[in-house]
Amino acid sequence: QVRLVESGGGPVQAGGSLRLSCTASLRSFSRYSMAWFRQAPGKEREFVAVINPTIYDTDYIGSVKGRFTISRNNAENTVHLQMNSVKPEDTAVYYCAGSCIGSATNYVCAYWGQGTQVTVSS
């Protein structure tokens, strides 16, 4: 059974930083694209960032480019989202997703975590 478990969420002040982590019990983890999505209150879930399995290509939505960085450690089956210079509009539940296919900022993923809440105060 595939499990994705997120951690690292919590409250943070605007301008601060937060690092989200996701541990995946996913066989052949290194073969899969991994992504982060988020869902703010009253809004649809949206793509945030993706990291390619083998050559570490990444994509981000425009609103987080230059502030967020996605990374992975294939030896530990983990993917991270470093969030810097956070803004109140970054407040959302953040979801880790695995086995993603797509391009640019349009991805469909087979596996999902339960989410971790990030709350940015002004």
Summary of the structure (lengths in Angstrom):
residues: 122
radius of gyration: 13.3
end to end distance: 40.1
largest distance: 41.1
contacts: 366
relative contact order: 0.32
helix: 7%
strand: 55%
